[in-house]
Amino acid sequence: MKTRLGFVSNSSSQSFIVRDMSLNELVDKMLKILQDEWHNSKEIKKWKSRLKNKPPNVGIRFPSCNYDTYIFDIDGALHVDTCNNHLWNTEIEYYNSIDESKMHKIMKNKLFFDLEKKTVHSNEKYFRGWENWENRYSCPKCNKEMYHYYLNEFGKKMCPECGKIFSRAKLFEEKK
């Protein structure tokens, strides 16, 4: 049974800690659950094969239902911030649920290897125009509309969709 401690919001996010398992083992189990639920084995196999390219001392990020999944190791305890719309507890025994706001503070300065995009970036979404939804931007490479960007491992701004690095002078062009 899942137990959520602390503040419970109406969101679909979930945070917990897993012990007695390696990062790769946990990611493998979580991707198997996604594969069983999504029936998209080709894409998930790609993500699994990219695990060997993960640089040391960074976490893992991959898409999940409503909310991306971020996993990182602190002293042998795997901290997971994910979506609660998957049946994670069918394959994974976790010990603690963590308050969402506490997890976000812990994760703030962490870097993650993105299995989907093959890039390393922060989990922090740096918002541009959040207060005004009309204020969207587009990436010159992939042409996707967005309102936030990530920072890569060198602190450079990058498109959350395609991973394009932006110079300071040319962050995002406003969509007309």
N, C-alpha and C positions, 0 to 999 in steps of 0.2 A: 504494500500500500504506500502511495506517495504521501508524504507529509510536508507541508510547506510551513515554515516558521517565519515569524516576523510579519512585515507588511505584505498584504496580499492585494494585488491590484486586479483590475479587470482585463489585464493584458494576457497574451498567450505566451509570455516568456517564462522560463524556468531556469533556476540556477541550483547546482548541487556539486558535491565533491565525491570523487571515486578514489578508492585506495586499492592497493594490492593488484594493480594492473598497470602495464606500460601505456604510454601515450599511443603507440601504434596499435596495441591490442584494443584499446578503447575506441579509437577511430575506426578500426576494422569492424567492430561490433555495431557501432552506430551507423556506419555506411551499409552494413548488411540489413539493418532494420529499414533504412531508407529504400534500399533496393527491393526488399519484400513489399513495402508499401507502395512505391512508385512504379515498380516494374520497369525500371530504366537501367538495366544492367550495363549497357554500353558506356554511359556517362559515368556511372559509379565506379566501374572498372578503371576508367581513366584516372579518376580521383585517387583510387587506391594505389595505382602504379606511381603516382606523383609523390606519395609519402616518402619514398627513398630520396627525393630531392630536397627534403626539408632541411634548412640550415639548422645548426645547433642553437639552443637557447631561444627558440621562438615557439609560439603556440601554433595551433592549427585552426583554420577557418574553412567551413564549407556551408553551402546553402541547406536550409531545411524549410519546412512548410511555410510558416509566416514570419520566421525570424531566423537569421543566420546563426549557425552554431560556432562558438568559439571555445577552444579547449587549451588550457595551459597548465604547466606543472609548477607547483611551488613546494619544494622540499618533499617530493614524492606523492603529494596529494594533487590529483588532477581536478582542476576547477573547470566546471562546464557551465556555459551560459548558452541557452538554446531555446527552442520552441517546445511548448508542452503539448503540442498536437500529435506527437509521436509516442509510440509505446516503448519508450526507452527502458522501462523497468522489466520488460520481458526478457531482456538479455543482459542487463547491467544492474548490479547491486550497488546502490549508492547510499552513503551514510548520512550526509547532512544536506538539507536544503539550505540555501543561503538567501538572505534578504537581497532582493534585486538591486537596491541602491548600494548596498555594501559591495556586491559583486562588481558593479560598474566602477566603483572607486578603485577596487583591486586591479581591475583590467585596464584602467585608464592609460598607463604608460607601457603596456605590453605590445609586442610585435607578433604578428601571426603570418604563417605561410598559408596562402590561399590556394586550396586544392583545385578550385574551379578555374582561377585565373593565372595560376603559377607565379604569383608575385608575393612579396613580403610587404605588409602594411600594418598600420595601427588598426585597432578596432574602433577607435574614436571617429565618429562622423563629424566632420567640421562643416557646419551648416552655413549656407549662404542664402539669404532670403527666406529663412524659415518663417519669419513673422508675416511674410507676404507671399502667398502661394502663387501669385501671378509672376513672381520674380524667379523664373527658371532659367537655367543655362544649358548650353549644349556643348558636347565634346567635339572638337574639330576632327578627331579620328573616327569615332564610332557614331557620332551624330545623335547620341541618346540625350534626352532631356534629363536634367538632374537638379538637385538643390543642395548637394553636399559633395565632399571629396574626402579622400583618405590621405594620410601621410605615409610615404614608404619608409624603409629602414634608414634612409639618409635624410629624412625630414622634408623631402620634396613632395609637393602636392600632386596627387594622381587621380585620374578618373576612376570612380568605383565600378564602372562597367567593363572597360577594356584595359585599364592599367596604364594608360598614356600619362606620361609625366608632363606637367605644365611648368613653364617658366613663370617667374613672378609677374612679368609684364603681360602675360597672356594666359590668365587663369581659365576663365570660361567666357565665351562670348554670349551676350544676352540673346535669347531667342526672340525673333521679331514676329 
